[in-house]
């Protein structure tokens, strides 16, 4: 009897603890999910899909200042709703207070609940790259949600690479850019024809649909190279990397060199410590949210333009 009572009490304590943690982490309006279809979507290869299904999540009212947040490889919009990220940013008085901002978190092509090879086309799904993913994000925001100007575009890892591309492809569409855990340099892979053939063969013969999605997602970075277009960026840009990022080591000097070509670009490098996590460090908003607040306080606010 006593042991049963103790178990019940322990369970209640644990449940209370997790409920308290959730309440603390989710001290912002409940996220809302939605879907939109991009008609006649044409990929960089020339291949086209009559209907490209795109999924997204929003936080806050559509009357707020629009903010676009982009996830990393194998993630989705909802992976950015963690206590470590959203819990540090979206609550009252925080840098992206959802009572003031309209936060848009899309699932990129090949990720989450957006169109992906495993939906049915498998090996016949078009080969997509970062430019295609950004084009789909742009169409979702401008056509699907009717947003014609963003206060901020912020992205982590793959989303960070997308953020550089956003600034170059649509330089008048946002006031500020925050690419994180990324560098504006070439990620090209040699022998693309052979790589694509291998992916098609694996997609044809593997029984695991998830493996096909991962292959496509990993391959999407093959020709990404924001470097040639950095001078086109007009928005205030704050790049955030960490000193212990094994994928983007600061010792190369690449970031400092390339940021000189961005008119309003600067870097915040998170110092490495026992509390950092290598490439994943920038996902933890506690390290940089004050810098984000400073950016939002100082970045000029442009008059919204009609969709390009």
C-alpha positions in Angstrom: 0.0 0.0 0.0 2.7 2.4 1.0 4.8 1.5 -2.1 1.7 2.2 -4.3 1.1 5.5 -2.6 4.8 6.4 -3.1 4.7 5.5 -6.7 1.6 7.7 -7.2 3.2 10.6 -5.4 6.4 10.2 -7.5 4.5 10.1 -10.7 2.6 13.2 -9.7 5.8 15.0 -8.9 7.3 14.0 -12.2 4.2 15.1 -14.1 4.1 18.4 -12.3 7.8 19.0 -13.1 7.3 18.3 -16.8 4.1 20.4 -16.9 6.0 23.3 -15.2 8.8 23.0 -17.7 6.4 23.0 -20.6 4.5 26.0 -19.3 7.8 27.9 -18.9 9.0 26.9 -22.3 5.8 27.6 -24.1 4.9 31.0 -22.6 3.7 32.2 -25.9 0.6 31.7 -28.1 -0.2 28.2 -29.2 1.4 27.3 -32.6 -0.9 26.9 -35.6 -0.2 24.5 -38.5 -1.2 25.0 -42.0 -0.8 23.8 -45.6 -0.5 25.5 -48.9 0.0 24.3 -52.5 2.5 26.0 -54.9 1.1 25.5 -58.4 3.3 24.6 -61.3 6.5 24.7 -59.3 9.6 24.5 -61.5 12.9 23.2 -60.1 16.3 24.4 -61.1 16.7 21.2 -63.2 13.8 22.2 -65.4 11.6 19.5 -63.9 8.2 20.6 -62.6 5.5 19.5 -60.3 1.9 20.7 -60.9 1.2 20.9 -57.2 4.0 21.3 -54.6 2.6 20.7 -51.1 4.1 23.0 -48.4 3.5 22.7 -44.7 4.1 25.5 -42.2 3.6 26.5 -38.6 2.9 30.0 -37.3 3.1 31.6 -33.8 1.4 34.9 -33.1 -1.2 36.9 -35.0 -0.8 37.7 -38.7 -1.1 41.4 -37.8 2.3 41.3 -36.1 5.6 42.0 -37.8 6.5 39.0 -39.9 9.5 36.9 -39.1 10.7 33.9 -41.0 12.6 31.1 -39.2 14.3 28.3 -41.1 15.2 24.9 -39.7 18.2 22.7 -40.3 18.7 19.5 -42.3 16.3 16.6 -41.3 14.3 19.1 -39.2 11.0 20.9 -39.6 9.4 24.1 -38.5 8.3 22.5 -35.3 11.8 21.5 -34.3 12.4 25.2 -33.7 9.6 25.2 -31.0 11.9 23.8 -28.3 12.6 25.4 -24.8 16.2 26.0 -26.0 15.0 28.1 -29.0 11.4 29.3 -28.9 11.4 29.2 -25.1 14.1 31.8 -25.1 12.7 34.0 -27.9 8.9 34.0 -28.3 7.6 34.8 -24.8 6.6 38.2 -23.3 9.4 40.6 -23.3 11.7 38.3 -25.3 13.4 39.4 -28.6 10.7 37.8 -30.8 7.7 38.3 -28.5 4.9 36.6 -30.2 2.4 39.3 -29.1 4.3 41.7 -31.5 5.7 39.3 -34.1 4.1 36.9 -36.6 6.5 34.0 -36.6 6.5 31.8 -39.7 8.2 28.4 -39.5 8.0 26.5 -42.9 8.9 22.9 -43.5 11.3 23.1 -46.4 11.0 20.9 -49.4 11.9 17.3 -48.5 11.3 17.9 -44.8 8.6 17.6 -42.2 5.1 17.5 -43.7 6.1 19.2 -47.0 6.5 17.4 -50.3 9.2 14.8 -50.3 10.2 11.7 -52.3 8.6 9.2 -49.9 5.2 10.8 -50.5 4.9 8.7 -53.7 7.3 9.8 -56.4 10.4 8.3 -54.7 13.2 8.3 -57.3 11.0 10.3 -59.7 10.9 13.2 -57.3 12.8 16.2 -58.8 16.4 16.7 -57.6 16.0 19.8 -55.4 18.7 22.2 -54.1 18.9 25.1 -51.7 17.7 27.6 -54.4 14.6 25.5 -55.0 13.9 25.3 -51.3 14.3 29.1 -50.9 12.0 29.7 -53.9 9.4 27.5 -52.3 9.7 29.3 -49.0 9.4 32.7 -50.8 6.2 31.6 -52.6 4.7 30.2 -49.4 5.4 33.5 -47.6 4.4 35.9 -50.4 1.6 34.0 -52.2 0.4 31.6 -49.6 0.4 33.9 -46.5 0.2 37.3 -48.3 3.3 38.7 -46.6 5.2 41.2 -48.7 8.0 42.2 -46.4 9.7 40.5 -43.5 11.2 42.1 -40.5 13.7 39.3 -40.1 14.9 36.0 -41.7 16.8 33.8 -39.3 18.0 30.2 -40.0 20.0 27.5 -38.4 22.6 25.3 -40.2 20.8 24.4 -43.5 18.4 27.2 -42.6 21.4 29.5 -42.2 22.5 28.7 -45.7 19.0 29.5 -46.9 19.2 32.8 -45.1 22.2 33.9 -47.1 20.4 33.0 -50.3 17.2 34.9 -49.2 19.3 38.0 -48.8 20.7 37.7 -52.3 17.6 36.6 -54.2 15.2 39.0 -52.5 17.3 41.8 -51.1 14.4 44.2 -50.6 12.1 41.7 -48.9 13.5 41.9 -45.4 15.1 44.3 -42.9 17.4 41.9 -41.1 19.1 38.6 -41.7 20.6 36.2 -39.1 22.3 33.2 -40.7 23.5 30.8 -37.9 25.9 27.8 -37.9 26.8 28.5 -41.6 29.2 30.2 -43.9 28.6 31.9 -47.3 30.9 29.6 -49.2 30.8 26.8 -51.7 29.5 23.4 -50.6 29.7 21.9 -54.0 30.3 18.2 -54.6 32.3 16.9 -57.5 31.0 14.5 -60.0 27.4 15.5 -59.7 26.2 13.2 -62.5 27.6 10.1 -60.7 26.2 11.2 -57.4 22.7 11.7 -58.8 22.8 8.3 -60.5 23.7 6.6 -57.2 20.9 8.4 -55.5 18.4 7.4 -58.1 19.5 3.8 -57.9 19.3 3.7 -54.1 15.9 5.4 -54.3 14.7 2.8 -56.7 15.8 -0.3 -54.7 15.7 0.7 -51.0 12.7 -0.4 -49.1 13.1 2.4 -46.5 11.3 5.5 -47.7 12.9 7.5 -45.0 16.4 6.7 -46.4 15.3 8.1 -49.7 14.2 11.4 -48.1 17.5 11.6 -46.2 19.6 11.0 -49.3 17.7 13.8 -51.2 18.0 16.1 -48.2 21.7 15.6 -47.7 22.3 16.1 -51.4 20.4 19.3 -51.6 23.5 21.3 -50.5 25.6 20.0 -53.4 25.8 23.3 -55.4 25.1 25.9 -52.7 27.5 28.8 -53.0 26.3 32.3 -51.7 29.7 33.8 -52.1 29.4 35.3 -55.6 26.3 37.4 -54.7 27.1 38.8 -51.2 27.3 42.4 -52.5 23.5 42.1 -53.4 22.6 41.8 -49.7 21.0 45.1 -48.4 19.5 44.0 -45.1 21.3 44.4 -41.8 23.1 41.0 -41.3 24.3 39.4 -38.1 26.1 36.1 -38.7 26.2 33.8 -35.6 28.7 31.0 -35.4 30.4 29.2 -32.5 34.1 28.9 -31.9 33.8 25.1 -31.5 31.7 24.5 -34.7 33.5 21.6 -36.4 31.7 22.2 -39.7 32.5 26.0 -39.8 35.8 26.4 -38.0 36.6 30.1 -37.5 40.3 29.5 -37.9 39.8 29.5 -41.7 39.0 33.2 -41.6 36.4 32.7 -44.3 33.6 34.4 -42.5 35.6 37.5 -41.7 36.8 37.8 -45.3 33.4 37.3 -46.9 31.5 39.6 -44.4 33.6 42.5 -45.7 31.6 42.3 -48.9 28.2 42.7 -47.0 27.5 46.4 -46.5 25.8 45.9 -43.1 27.3 42.6 -42.0 28.9 41.6 -38.8 29.7 38.4 -36.9 29.0 37.2 -33.4 31.2 34.3 -32.5 30.0 32.3 -29.5 33.1 31.4 -27.4 33.6 27.7 -26.9 33.2 26.3 -23.4 32.0 23.3 -21.5 28.5 24.6 -22.0 28.7 24.7 -25.9 27.8 21.9 -28.3 29.9 22.3 -31.5 27.8 22.8 -34.6 24.6 22.7 -32.5 25.6 25.6 -30.2 23.9 28.3 -32.3 20.6 26.4 -31.8 20.6 27.5 -28.2 19.2 31.0 -28.2 20.5 31.8 -24.7 24.0 32.4 -26.2 22.9 35.1 -28.6 19.4 36.4 -27.9 20.7 39.7 -26.6 22.6 40.3 -29.9 19.4 39.6 -31.8 17.6 42.1 -29.7 20.2 44.7 -30.4 19.9 44.0 -34.2 16.1 44.4 -34.1 16.5 47.6 -32.1 18.9 49.1 -34.7 18.0 47.6 -38.1 16.2 50.2 -40.3 12.6 49.3 -41.0 11.8 49.5 -44.7 8.4 50.1 -46.2 6.8 46.8 -47.3 6.9 46.3 -51.0 4.5 44.2 -53.1 5.6 40.6 -53.8 8.3 40.4 -56.5 
